[in-house]
Amino acid sequence: MPDAGAEGTARVRALADIRPVVPPTRLLADLVPPRHFADARFATYRANPAYPSQASTVARLEEVGAQLAPGASGRGMRGLFAKRKAVPAIYMDGGFGVGKTHLLTSLAHAVGPDAAYGTFVEYTNLVGALGFQATVDALATKRLVCIDEFELDDPGDTVLMSRLLRELADRGVALAATSNTLPGSLGEGRFAAEDFLREIQAMAARFEVMRVDGEDYRHRAVVTETQPLPAELVAQVAASHPGATLDSLDDVLDHLRHVHPSKYGAMLDDVTLVALTGVHPVTEQSAALRLVVLVDRLYDRDVPVLLAGGPAEGAGAAGAEAAMFTDEMLRGGYRKKYFRALSRLGSLAEDGRALTRTPAA
């Protein structure tokens, strides 16, 4: 139950009370560009002239989109690619916030219904729900499969995805993938593409690597730079906002233990605002990783977030409260996931703060 204790909170439902039922067919239907990038197109990507790799990547992806777009040469074109073993396979490497997801969704939009779009985690969840061969058969009906945020931190999942990509490419399906390098980590940035190619092994020779340089357009507005809101204000805004949920962070973390990550998106179907009280650094790695998936689904759906610190914490602890992840986690093997989540959560928290200054519609 929410711990704010303000009047009217009983009228606000809890995210922890939502238990979605998701049939496998929905997992397939949901493999489309997220709401956040519904309007993303190549023409709306603002390439920074200070980073020529951005414009060159746009130009190359426009070529691939034109090749695969409906009516370009029909499905016989895919067969031609397959015979020549030249199925387009693009890997975009770059840091946080340089627009790789914008470009990937633009490519998916250019191809239209014949494109499947999802994150690495969503595809691994799909295999878990349908089975490997059924997933291959379903995705092989597409001309393009886009994988956002390709992850190399779980060897088992990496091998699974490498095999999936190989079988899809053998069937003539074009591929496009992205992953992140840490901002400011120049050495890691240089080796990210090599890591990707090494891990996908037999598929490496088929991928064309494109480096997307640039600065984080979100300007690293992570929640570590934002003071948590008073719990009473968070409860008040949630109570006045249709479709809002109000929970303590601990209640949500406990709930996520009992909901498969493939269902996190469905859990947010009609949620318009997520309010969390008692926010504190998450110290358990498994809980933190589940929270990362939830943040990704919130970001995909443009759901604002309100964050209130624990009532026992003083103002001096606000920064630690808002950090969400421990310093050890931010230095560990999953740090790329955590930094991505912080960047996205910071953006959603700013959207939530705007609601505290604007009367509910």
C-alpha positions as CSV (number, residue, x, y, z in Angstrom):
1,M,0.0,0.0,0.0
2,P,1.2,3.6,-0.6
3,D,2.9,5.0,2.4
4,A,2.1,8.7,1.8
5,G,-0.9,8.8,4.2
6,A,-2.5,11.7,2.5
7,E,-6.3,12.1,2.2
8,G,-7.7,10.7,-1.1
9,T,-4.9,8.2,-1.7
10,A,-7.4,5.4,-1.3
11,R,-9.0,6.4,-4.6
12,V,-5.7,5.9,-6.4
13,R,-5.1,2.3,-7.6
14,A,-1.7,0.7,-7.0
15,L,0.5,-0.6,-9.7
16,A,1.3,-3.5,-7.4
17,D,-2.4,-4.6,-7.7
18,I,-2.3,-5.0,-11.5
19,R,-1.7,-8.5,-12.6
20,P,-1.8,-8.6,-16.5
21,V,-2.7,-11.7,-18.5
22,V,-0.8,-11.6,-21.8
23,P,-1.3,-14.3,-24.5
24,P,1.7,-15.1,-26.7
25,T,-0.1,-13.5,-29.7
26,R,0.1,-10.1,-28.0
27,L,3.9,-10.5,-27.6
28,L,4.1,-10.7,-31.4
29,A,1.7,-7.9,-32.0
30,D,3.6,-5.6,-29.6
31,L,6.8,-5.9,-31.7
32,V,6.3,-2.4,-33.2
33,P,8.0,1.0,-32.5
34,P,7.0,2.3,-29.1
35,R,4.7,5.2,-28.5
36,H,7.6,7.4,-27.6
37,F,8.9,7.1,-31.2
38,A,5.6,6.9,-33.0
39,D,6.5,10.0,-35.0
40,A,10.2,9.2,-35.5
41,R,11.3,9.5,-39.1
42,F,14.6,10.1,-40.9
43,A,13.5,13.6,-41.8
44,T,12.9,14.5,-38.1
45,Y,16.4,13.3,-37.0
46,R,18.5,16.4,-36.5
47,A,22.0,15.3,-37.4
48,N,24.7,17.3,-35.6
49,P,27.2,18.7,-38.2
50,A,29.9,18.4,-35.5
51,Y,29.5,14.6,-35.7
52,P,29.5,13.6,-39.5
53,S,28.8,9.9,-38.5
54,Q,25.2,10.9,-37.7
55,A,24.5,12.1,-41.3
56,S,26.3,9.2,-42.9
57,T,24.3,6.7,-40.8
58,V,21.0,8.4,-41.7
59,A,22.0,8.2,-45.4
60,R,22.8,4.5,-45.2
61,L,19.7,3.6,-43.3
62,E,17.5,5.5,-45.8
63,E,19.1,3.3,-48.5
64,V,18.2,0.2,-46.6
65,G,14.7,1.5,-45.9
66,A,14.1,2.2,-49.6
67,Q,15.3,-1.4,-50.4
68,L,12.9,-3.0,-48.0
69,A,10.0,-0.6,-48.1
70,P,6.6,-1.9,-49.4
71,G,6.5,-1.8,-53.2
72,A,10.3,-1.5,-53.6
73,S,10.7,-4.8,-55.4
74,G,8.2,-7.0,-53.7
75,R,9.1,-9.9,-51.6
76,G,11.1,-11.3,-54.5
77,M,13.7,-8.7,-53.5
78,R,14.2,-10.5,-50.2
79,G,14.7,-13.7,-52.1
80,L,17.3,-12.1,-54.2
81,F,19.2,-10.9,-51.2
82,A,19.0,-14.3,-49.7
83,K,20.5,-16.0,-52.8
84,R,23.4,-13.5,-52.7
85,K,23.7,-13.9,-49.0
86,A,23.7,-10.1,-48.8
87,V,20.7,-9.6,-46.5
88,P,21.2,-6.1,-45.1
89,A,22.4,-6.3,-41.5
90,I,23.2,-3.0,-39.7
91,Y,24.7,-2.6,-36.3
92,M,24.7,1.0,-34.8
93,D,27.2,1.6,-32.0
94,G,27.2,4.7,-29.9
95,G,26.7,6.3,-26.5
96,F,23.5,7.2,-24.7
97,G,21.2,9.7,-26.3
98,V,22.8,10.1,-29.7
99,G,19.5,9.1,-31.4
100,K,20.2,5.5,-32.3
101,T,16.7,4.4,-31.2
102,H,15.2,7.3,-33.2
103,L,17.1,6.0,-36.3
104,L,16.1,2.4,-35.7
105,T,12.5,3.2,-35.3
106,S,12.7,5.4,-38.4
107,L,13.9,2.4,-40.3
108,A,11.1,0.3,-38.9
109,H,8.5,3.0,-39.9
110,A,10.0,3.1,-43.4
111,V,9.6,-0.6,-43.9
112,G,6.1,-0.6,-42.3
113,P,4.1,-3.7,-41.3
114,D,6.8,-6.0,-42.6
115,A,9.2,-4.8,-39.9
116,A,9.3,-6.2,-36.3
117,Y,10.8,-3.9,-33.6
118,G,11.7,-4.8,-30.1
119,T,14.4,-4.6,-27.5
120,F,16.8,-7.4,-26.8
121,V,14.9,-8.3,-23.7
122,E,11.6,-8.4,-25.5
123,Y,12.9,-10.9,-28.1
124,T,14.4,-13.2,-25.4
125,N,11.0,-13.0,-23.6
126,L,9.3,-13.9,-26.8
127,V,11.5,-17.0,-27.2
128,G,10.7,-17.9,-23.6
129,A,6.9,-17.6,-24.3
130,L,6.7,-19.2,-27.8
131,G,9.7,-21.4,-27.9
132,F,12.7,-20.9,-30.2
133,Q,11.4,-22.5,-33.4
134,A,8.0,-20.9,-33.2
135,T,9.7,-17.5,-32.7
136,V,11.9,-18.0,-35.8
137,D,8.9,-19.0,-37.8
138,A,6.9,-16.0,-36.7
139,L,9.7,-13.5,-37.3
140,A,10.7,-15.0,-40.6
141,T,7.4,-13.6,-42.1
142,K,9.0,-10.1,-41.7
143,R,11.3,-8.4,-44.1
144,L,13.2,-6.6,-41.3
145,V,13.8,-7.4,-37.6
146,C,15.1,-4.5,-35.4
147,I,16.7,-5.2,-32.1
148,D,17.2,-2.2,-29.8
149,E,19.7,-2.2,-26.9
150,F,21.5,-5.4,-27.8
151,E,23.0,-6.7,-24.5
152,L,26.2,-8.6,-24.0
153,D,26.1,-9.1,-20.3
154,D,24.3,-12.5,-20.2
155,P,26.2,-15.1,-22.1
156,G,23.2,-17.4,-22.4
157,D,20.9,-14.8,-23.9
158,T,23.7,-13.6,-26.2
159,V,24.2,-17.1,-27.6
160,L,20.4,-17.4,-28.0
161,M,20.1,-14.1,-29.9
162,S,23.1,-14.9,-32.1
163,R,21.4,-18.2,-33.1
164,L,18.1,-16.4,-33.7
165,L,19.7,-13.7,-35.9
166,R,21.6,-16.4,-37.9
167,E,18.4,-18.4,-38.6
168,L,16.5,-15.2,-39.6
169,A,19.3,-14.0,-41.9
170,D,19.5,-17.5,-43.5
171,R,15.8,-17.0,-44.3
172,G,16.4,-13.7,-46.0
173,V,15.3,-11.4,-43.2
174,A,17.1,-8.1,-42.9
175,L,18.5,-7.1,-39.5
176,A,19.3,-3.9,-37.6
177,A,20.6,-3.6,-34.1
178,T,21.8,-1.0,-31.6
179,S,23.7,-1.1,-28.3
180,N,25.1,1.5,-26.0
181,T,28.6,2.5,-24.8
182,L,29.0,4.5,-21.7
183,P,29.3,8.3,-22.0
184,G,32.9,9.4,-21.4
185,S,34.3,5.9,-21.5
186,L,36.4,6.3,-24.6
187,G,38.2,3.0,-24.4
188,E,34.9,1.1,-24.0
189,G,33.3,3.0,-26.8
190,R,36.0,1.9,-29.2
191,F,35.7,-1.7,-28.3
192,A,31.9,-2.0,-28.1
193,A,31.5,-2.9,-31.7
194,E,34.3,-5.5,-31.4
195,D,32.6,-7.0,-28.4
196,F,29.3,-7.3,-30.4
197,L,31.0,-8.9,-33.4
198,R,32.9,-11.4,-31.3
199,E,29.9,-12.4,-29.3
200,I,27.6,-13.1,-32.3
201,Q,30.4,-15.1,-33.8
202,A,29.2,-16.7,-37.1
203,M,27.0,-13.7,-37.7
204,A,29.8,-11.1,-37.4
205,A,30.8,-11.1,-41.1
206,R,27.2,-10.2,-42.1
207,F,26.9,-7.1,-40.1
208,E,27.8,-3.6,-41.3
209,V,29.0,-1.6,-38.3
210,M,28.1,2.1,-38.2
211,R,29.4,4.3,-35.4
212,V,27.0,7.0,-34.3
213,D,29.0,9.7,-32.4
214,G,27.5,12.6,-30.5
215,E,26.4,13.9,-27.1
216,D,23.4,12.8,-25.1
217,Y,20.5,14.9,-26.3
218,R,18.8,14.4,-22.9
219,H,21.9,16.2,-21.4
220,R,22.2,13.4,-18.8
221,A,19.3,14.8,-16.8
222,V,19.4,11.8,-14.6
223,V,17.4,11.6,-11.4
224,T,20.6,11.9,-9.3
225,E,20.5,15.6,-10.2
226,T,16.8,15.9,-9.2
227,Q,15.5,16.4,-5.6
228,P,12.7,14.0,-4.7
229,L,9.3,15.5,-4.2
230,P,7.4,15.6,-0.9
231,A,5.3,12.5,-0.4
232,E,2.2,14.5,0.3
233,L,2.5,16.4,-3.0
234,V,3.1,13.1,-4.9
235,A,0.0,11.6,-3.4
236,Q,-2.1,14.7,-4.1
237,V,-1.1,14.9,-7.8
238,A,-1.7,11.1,-8.2
239,A,-5.2,11.5,-6.7
240,S,-6.1,14.2,-9.1
241,H,-4.7,12.5,-12.2
242,P,-6.9,10.0,-14.0
243,G,-5.1,6.8,-14.8
244,A,-2.4,7.4,-12.1
245,T,-1.0,4.7,-9.8
246,L,0.5,5.3,-6.4
247,D,2.8,2.9,-4.6
248,S,5.8,2.7,-2.4
249,L,8.9,1.7,-4.3
250,D,9.3,-1.4,-2.1
251,D,5.8,-2.6,-3.0
252,V,6.5,-2.2,-6.7
253,L,9.8,-4.0,-6.4
254,D,8.1,-6.9,-4.6
255,H,5.3,-7.0,-7.2
256,L,7.8,-7.1,-10.1
257,R,9.2,-10.4,-8.5
258,H,5.9,-12.1,-9.3
259,V,5.3,-10.6,-12.8
260,H,7.2,-11.9,-15.8
261,P,9.2,-9.0,-17.5
262,S,7.4,-9.8,-20.8
263,K,4.2,-8.5,-19.1
264,Y,5.5,-5.2,-17.7
265,G,4.2,-3.4,-20.8
266,A,0.7,-4.8,-20.5
267,M,0.8,-3.8,-16.8
268,L,1.0,-0.2,-18.0
269,D,-1.8,-0.4,-20.6
270,D,-4.0,2.3,-19.2
271,V,-1.6,3.9,-16.7
272,T,-1.0,7.6,-17.4
273,L,1.2,8.4,-14.4
274,V,3.3,6.3,-12.0
275,A,3.8,7.8,-8.5
276,L,6.4,6.2,-6.2
277,T,7.0,7.1,-2.5
278,G,9.7,5.9,-0.2
279,V,12.2,6.0,-3.0
280,H,15.7,4.7,-2.0
281,P,18.7,3.1,-3.7
282,V,17.9,-0.5,-4.7
283,T,20.7,-2.7,-3.4
284,E,19.6,-6.1,-4.7
285,Q,20.9,-6.7,-8.3
286,S,17.9,-8.8,-9.4
287,A,15.4,-6.3,-8.2
288,A,17.4,-3.5,-9.9
289,L,17.4,-5.3,-13.2
290,R,13.7,-5.8,-13.0
291,L,13.3,-2.1,-12.3
292,V,15.4,-1.3,-15.4
293,V,12.9,-3.3,-17.6
294,L,10.0,-1.4,-16.0
295,V,11.7,2.0,-16.7
296,D,12.2,1.0,-20.3
297,R,8.5,0.1,-20.7
298,L,7.5,3.4,-19.0
299,Y,9.8,5.3,-21.3
300,D,8.4,3.5,-24.4
301,R,4.9,4.6,-23.4
302,D,5.8,8.2,-22.3
303,V,4.4,7.6,-18.8
304,P,5.5,10.4,-16.4
305,V,6.9,9.4,-13.0
306,L,6.7,11.1,-9.6
307,L,9.4,10.3,-7.1
308,A,9.1,10.9,-3.4
309,G,11.9,10.2,-0.9
310,G,11.5,8.1,2.2
311,P,9.8,10.0,5.0
312,A,12.6,9.3,7.4
313,E,15.2,10.8,5.2
314,G,16.4,14.3,5.5
315,A,17.1,16.8,2.8
316,G,20.7,16.0,2.8
317,A,20.0,12.4,1.7
318,A,17.9,13.5,-1.3
319,G,20.6,12.8,-3.8
320,A,21.1,9.3,-2.6
321,E,17.3,8.7,-2.5
322,A,17.0,9.7,-6.1
323,A,20.0,7.7,-7.3
324,M,18.0,4.5,-7.4
325,F,21.1,2.3,-8.0
326,T,24.1,2.0,-5.8
327,D,27.6,3.2,-6.8
328,E,28.7,-0.4,-6.9
329,M,26.0,-1.3,-9.5
330,L,27.0,1.8,-11.6
331,R,30.6,0.4,-11.7
332,G,29.6,-3.2,-12.3
333,G,28.9,-5.4,-15.3
334,Y,25.3,-4.1,-15.8
335,R,26.3,-0.5,-15.6
336,K,25.2,0.3,-19.1
337,K,21.6,-0.8,-18.3
338,Y,21.6,1.3,-15.1
339,F,22.9,4.4,-16.8
340,R,20.4,4.0,-19.6
341,A,17.6,3.6,-16.9
342,L,18.9,6.7,-15.1
343,S,18.9,8.8,-18.2
344,R,15.4,7.7,-19.1
345,L,14.1,7.9,-15.6
346,G,15.4,11.5,-15.3
347,S,13.4,12.4,-18.4
348,L,10.2,10.8,-17.1
349,A,10.8,12.5,-13.7
350,E,11.0,15.9,-15.3
351,D,7.7,15.1,-17.1
352,G,6.2,14.2,-13.7
353,R,7.5,17.4,-12.1
354,A,5.7,19.4,-14.8
355,L,2.4,17.9,-13.6
356,T,3.0,19.3,-10.1
357,R,3.1,22.8,-11.6
358,T,0.1,22.2,-14.0
359,P,-3.5,21.6,-12.9
360,A,-4.8,18.2,-14.0
361,A,-6.8,18.2,-17.2
